[in-house]
Amino acid sequence: VDMFNFSAVRVTEGVEDSLKRLQVDYIDIIQVHDIEFAPSLDVIVNETLPALEKFVTAGKAKMIGITGYPLGPLKEVLERS
């Protein structure tokens, strides 16, 4: 498993797999961890967050969170998203 693959495809597969394994239709929060290990914050802004937003729009998640970060990358992601 590629822990630091933040691509839209991998994120979508991971969330769908988690929903299936948990045997639930939705989750309250999807947490994105360790964004500083993404190849670029562009991946977070342009792939990860839009992919997760689709789950919120579809009612499969209520919120998106970002944790385990240095303040600089978090601030940049928030400003760009």
N, C-alpha and C positions, 0 to 999 in steps of 0.2 A: 504494500500500500504506500502510495506517495503522499506522505502526511502534509507536504507543503505545496500541493497542487491546487491552486486557487482558481483554476479555469472554470468557466461556466458549465462545461460538460461534467467535470468531476464533482463540482458542487451539487449539481442537479442529481447526479447518480447517488451521491452520498446522502442527500436529504431523502430521496425516494426510498433508498435502502433502509434508512433509519426508521421512517414511518412504517415500513413493512415489518421490520424486526420488532418494533415496539407495539405493533398491531393497533395503531391509532390512525385516525383520519387527519389530525392536525396536532401541532405542538405549540406551546405558548411562546417559546423564544428559540431562535436559531442563533447560536453564538459563533462568531468568527474569531478564531484564536491565532495568535502569532503572525499578524500581518507583516511584521518586519522581515519575515522569511520568504515572502512572495518575491518572484524575480523582479517585480516592479510594482509600485503602488498603482500604476495604470491597470494592472490586472485586477486589483481589488475594486477600483472605481468602475472599470468598464466591463468586467465579467462577473466577479463574485457578487457584488451588491445587486446588480440588475437580475442575476439568476435567482437570488434569494427573494427579491421583491416580487417575482412571479409567484412564489409560494405564498406570500402574504396576500397578494391580489386574488389568488385561487382559494383562499381560506384555509390553506394547509399550515400556515404559521401566523401567529399574531404579531410578533415583533422580531426585529433583527438586532443583535447586539454585537459589539466588538470588544474583546477582552485580551488580556495578556500582551499589552503593547507598550512601547515607549511613547511618550507623549507626542513627539514630533511627527511620526507617521500617522498617528490617530488624528491629530489636528489637520494634517494635509488631506487625509481621506474625507474628513467632515467638510472641509472647505470646498473640496472638488465634487462632492456628491450631492 
